[in-house]
Amino acid sequence: MSEPTKIFLPEKDAPTHWYNLNADLGALGVDVPPPLHPGTGQPVGPEDLAPLFPMELIKQEVGGERYVEIPEEVRQVYRLWRPTPLYRAHRWEKALGTPAKIFYKYEGVSPSGSHKPNTSVPQAYYNAQEGTKRITTETGAGQWGSALSFACQMFDIACKVYMVKVSFQQKPYRRALMETWGASVVPSPSDQTAAGRAILAKQPESTGSLGIAISEAVEEAAQRDDTKYALGSVLNHVLMHQTVIGQEVIRQLEMAGADWPDVLVGCTGGGSNFAGFIYPFLAEDVDGRHAKPRIVAVEPAASPSLTRGRYAYDFGDTGQMTPLMKMHTLGHDFIPAPIHAGGLRYHGMSPQVSALVEAGLVEAKSTTQMPMFDACMGFVRSEGILPAPEAGHAVWGALQEALACKESGEARTVVFNLCGHGHFDLSAYDAYLGGQLEDYEYPEAAIAESLAALPHVG
């Protein structure tokens, strides 16, 4: 009997709880310093976050309960696409001539085409429960903005999205998708907020960044009593919601009769898809059921927070409105190059993921966009699925592992998270096929200049 290509977990076996890494940080030997109030330098309390987030999400952000039950109303929406399939990449393995056994989790089957609804749906639900009428947010490539627009429509909440200007221009159909779900979309930096106007005054032709867009969304939410803010990555509760991914993968590997993974690979921008994929494997290690695999995070060389950034306290946004978080950062003033992996163009990284890297539990690698697109072309011509440029970094990382197996002759099991499809990124593929893409590595001098503006803490 041939080995399966697609492994589907029955709907009845979908996860009923999210896994909270906070509960196991001590067992893993990991320390995550608390976020600090930028005015007082003291740890942030629930009252500091209440103007932006509903209380239930604040509890999840700081709580230590190991498993948090997923509300039935959220699970009902999840059932539109979850559980998502796990694939064995038979054809790609054959094309590469590698003895590696490659599996990939495909999150592109969600309504918005990525992993992002795994957290947008619960965030919209908890806001609706507390009477929120409007939510503001930021988006890079549009995956998060699309996901939140979808979720807000499900729970009858108005949604306003500040979209990084270069992505607003590169990906007009992402904007159209958000508007189809009823959201209003504004290119950032904009003239609608003080933060946006300040950037435009200095740089009228600014292409924007996630840090700027966050500032605009936070500013608007903080000034309106009927509005809350939602973030698509970085924060603990966001990463926790994504752990349905890894929980499903573990069950699906068992169903396939596969070996325990030797290597896990994911892309990183703010850390959400990566964390949701790998965290349940860390829980297996803590419980003594399986040893921790090698874990590899892949980021763009044009926005290399893990590989070239500094582990320090910094603002989560350019306008210095957020709490200070201990994370790998390129500096809140960092303006990344307009590469096509817009969802990874962020100056910082999740404090939890940063701490895992600092503790040696996660390896970090980076690649420029041309090798990434090369890897995606080999993948799509074998497997038929077009990766988003963000997810393409995981494809590139898995390729490196497969080629290493080919050289050594080892049949290692490699699993990666294909966190979204590239159907809205065809202009990027068109530029690649037309020979119009350029590689970009951020200059050391520019990083040093941005890091020089880090806040002084302690």
N, C-alpha and C positions, 0 to 999 in steps of 0.2 A: 504493500500500500504506500502510495507516495505521501510525502510530508505535506501538510496544508500550506496554502499561501496566505489565506485570510483566517484569522482567529477571532471569532465573535463571542463576546461574553453575553450570556442571556440577560435581558433587561431585568429579570427578577433578581439577578446576582449583582446588580450595580451597587457601588458603595453607598452606604447609608450614613456614614460619618466622614468628616474631614479629619485628617491627622495634623496635630499641632506640634511642630518641632520644638516649641518652647519647653514642652514637658521633658524633653530628652537632651537638652543642651548640656546639662551637667554630666550625664552618662557618656556623652560623646566627647567630653573634655573641651567644650566650646563656651566661650564667654562672649555675649553680645551686650556691649555697654548700652545704657538707656539713652533714648533721645533727650535732648536738652532744650529748654526754653531759651530762645536766642537773647531775650532781654535779661533774664535772671541767671542763666547758666545752670539752673537746677533741673532735675529730671521732670519731664512733661507729665502732667496729671490728666485724668479724664476731663476735668473742667476746661483744660486748655484746648482739647480736641473737639469738645462738644459743638462749637460753632460750625464745624466742617463736617462731622460724621455723626450718624445715629449712634446711640449709646450701645446697642448690641454689637456693632462693629468695633467700637472702642474696647469693649470687654474682650472681644476676640483678639484684638491687637496685643493686649497686655496679659491675657489669661494664660494659665498653665494647665488647663484641662487637656488631657492627651488626645481624646477624641471628642469632637463636637458634632452633635447630631445635625444632619441636613434637614431643614424643614420640608414637610411633605409638599408644600406649595412650590418650593425650589426644585424638588425632585420631579414634580410633574412637568416642569419646563425642561429640565435636563433630559427627560425621556424623548424629547423631539430629536435628539441626536446621540445621546449616551446610552450605553457604553459605545465608545469609538473602536474601530478595528485595529488590531495589531497585524502587521504583515511580515511574512518571511520574504526577504529580498532575493529569491532564487535566481531571477534573471540577472540582477545586478551582480550577484556573486559570480555567476558564470561568465559574464562579460569581463569582470576584473580578473578572473582566473585565480581567485583567492580561496583558501580552505576555510576562511572565516564564515561563521554562521551569523548573518546580519538580519536583525529584526528592526522594524520601525513602527512606532505608534503614530497613527494618522489622525490629527486633530482638525484637519481641514474639512471634515464632514459637518461641522456645526453650521447653523444658519448664516453666521457672518464669516465663516471660512477659516477660523483659527481657534485656539484654546481660550481666547479671551472671555467668551460667555460663561465659562466655568466660575468666574468671579463677578462678572457684571450682573448676572441673574440674582445671586444672593445679595449683592449690594443694593440693587433696585428693590428687592423684596423687603429688606430691613428698613430702607428709607420709606417705603410705602407704609409699613407697619407703624412708623412713627409720624406719619402725616406729612412727609416731605412732598412739596408740589413741583419743585424744579431741582435738577442736578446739573452742575457744570463740570466739565472735565477737559483734559487735553488729549490729543492723539498725534502720533508721528505718522506712520504709514497709513493710518486709518483703521487698523484692525481693532484697536481698543475703542475708538469712537464708534465704529460700526456695532461692536458688541454691546456697548452701553446704550446706544440708540435702540437696538433690538430689545434689550431688557427693560428699558424705561417704557417702551410701547406696550410690553407685556403687563406692566403694573400701573399704567396710566399716569406716568410722570413726564413732565416736560424735560427735554434734554438740550443743552447747549454745548457745543464742542468747539474748542479752540484748536485748530489743526495747523501744525507746523507748516509754514508758508511754502517751503520747497516741495513738501509732499502734497499740499493742496494743489500745487501746479502740476506735479508729476502724475497724480492719481485722481483725476476728476471723477472717475466712476465710484471711487470710495465715498467721495462727498455725496454723489447722487444716491448711493445706497443708504447713507445715514439720513438723508432727507426723505427717502422713501419710508423709513421708519419714523418719520416725524420730527427729527432733530433739526436744529438750526446750526449751521457750520460757518465758522469765521476763520479766515487765515490769520495766523499769528507770526509775528507781532501785529497787533491791530491798534486802531485808534479808539477802541471802546473801553480801555482800562488805562490807569496811570502807568502800570508796568509796561504795557505795550507802547504807549506814547513815549516813554523815556527811552526805550530801545530805538524807536524810529527816529527820535531826535538826534541820537548819536550815529545811527547807521540806517539811513533811509532805505537802503537796498537790502536790509537784513533778510536772510533766507529762513531765519527762525531756528528754534531748537526746542526740545521737549522741556528744558528748564524754563524757557521763556513762556511757553504755553501753559505750564503748570502755574506760574506766577499769575497769569491772567485769569485762569479758572479759579484759583484760590481767592484772588482779590474780589471777584464778583460774588462768590459764595459767601465770603465773610461780611459783605456789605448788605446782604439781603436776608431777611428773616425767613423767607419762604424757600430758601435755596440751600442745598448742601453740596459738597464736593465729593467726587469719586475718583480714585486713582487706580490705574490699570496694572500696576506692578509695584515693586520695591517694598511695600509695607507687609507686615507679618500676616494680617488677616487675608490679604490678597493672595499671598503665596499658599496659605493654608487651604483656601478654596480650590486651588489647582491640584491638590493632592489626590483628587479622584483619578487623575491620569496615572500616576505610579501605582496606585492600588489596583487599578484595572490591569495594568501591564503584568504585575506579579501573578495575578490569577490567570491571565491569558498565556503566559509562558508555561505555567503548570499544565494548562489544557493542551498546549502544543507538545508537551513532553520534552521541552527544551532544557538545556543545562542552565544552571544559575549563571547570570551574565558575568563575563569577565570585565567588560567595560560598558559604562553608560556614557552617552554623549548628548549634549544639548547646547543650544545657542543661548547667549546671555546678552541682555540689554539692561533691564532693571532686575531680572531674575525670576519672573513669575512662572513661565513655562518650564524652565530648568528646575526650579525648586519643586514644582508639582510633580515632575517626573521622577526626581531622585529621592525626595524626602522619605517616601514609604520604604525604600530600600535601606535607608539609614535605620528606620525602626526595626527592620528585620535583623540588622546587625546588633542593635541594642538588646533585642529580645533573645539573641543567641541562636536564632533559627538559621541564619545564613551569614557568611562573611561579607563585609562591605566590598562591592566591586571597585575597580578603578573608576573614578568619576572625572569626566573631562568637560570643562566649560569652554565654549568657543565664542569669541567676540570679534568684531571688525577691527582691523588695524587702524581704521580712521576714528575709532572711538574706544580706545583701549584702556578702560578703567581698571580692569583686573590685572592686566599684564604690564601696564606702564603708569598707572595711577598711584596715588598715595593712600594708605589706610589712615584716615584721619576724620575728625568731625567736620562736617560741611553742611551747607544748606541743600535741601532737595530741589531748589528752584533758583533761577537766576535773580529774581527780585528779592531774595532773602526774606521770604514770608513764612517759610516752613520751619519746623523745629530743626535743630542741628542733629544729624545722624552720623554715627561712627560707621564709615563705609569706605570702600575703595572709590576714590574720586579723582577726576581730572580738574576739579575746581568748578565752582558754580558759574563762573564766567565763560567756561569752555563753550565754544560754538563749533560743532563738528562740521566736517565737509559734507556736501550734499550727496552722499552716497545713496544708493537705492534701498538699502536695508534701513528704512526710516525708523522702524520700531526699535532699533538698537542704537540710535543716535542720542544717547543719554550720558551725562557727565558722571553719574554715580552708579551705585549698585546696591541691591538690597543689603541692609546690615546683616541679616542672617547669612546670606550667601557669602558676603565678604568675610564674616567670621569663620565660616567653614574653610575658605581658602587660606586664611591666616593660620588655621589649626592644622593645615596639611591634609584635610579630608577631600579636597577638590583641587584638581590641576586646572590651570588656565592657559589657553592658547589663543592666538589671533591669526587672522588671515586677511589679506587684501581682497577686493571684490572680484578681480579677474579669476584667480584660482577657485574662488567659491562658485562663480558661474560655470567654470569648466567642470567642476564636480557635479553641479546641478544638471548640466547637459548630459553627462554620462548616465546619471540617475534617471532622468525623465525618458531617455531613449531606451532604457531597460525596463523601468517600472511603470512608465506611462503617467505618473503623477508629477505635476509641475510645482516645485516648491516655491514658496515665497522667499524673497532674498534673505529675510531674517532666518527662516528655517534652513536655508541653504548653507548657513554656517555649520549647522549640525551635520548636514550631508557631507560637507568638506571634512569635518572631524571624523566621521565614520569612515570616510574614504582613507584617511591616513592610517586608521587602525586596520582596515582591510588589507592595505598594501603592506603594512608591517607583518601581518600574518602570512601574506604571500611570500615575503622574503624569508621569514623564519620557518615557514611550513607548519605553524601552529594553527589548529582549528579553534580559535577563541570565539566565544559568543559575544557579539557586539550588538547593543541595543541603543537606538537613538530616537529622539522625539522629533517627528516631522510636524511642527506645531501649526502649520497653516499652508494653504495653497497659494499659488502665484497668479491666479486668474486676473487680479487687478494690477498685476505688475508686468504686464506684457510689454509695456514701453521700455522697461529695463531689459527684458530679453531681446527686444527689437534693437536696442542700442548695442547690446552685446553681440548679436549676430551681425550687425552692421559695422562692427569694429570701432564703435564710437565711445566705448567705455574706457576709463582710465583708472589705474590703481592709485591709491592714496594712502600714505602713512602719515599720521599727524607728526609735525616737526617737534623735536625735543624742546626747542626754544619756546614754541608756542605753549606746550604743556607746562613748562617751567613758569612762564608768565602767568598762566591761569592759576597754577598752584600757589603762586606768591600771594594771591588774594584770599587764601583760606582763612577763616576766622581763627582767632587765638582762643583756645579753650584750656582752662586749668592753669 
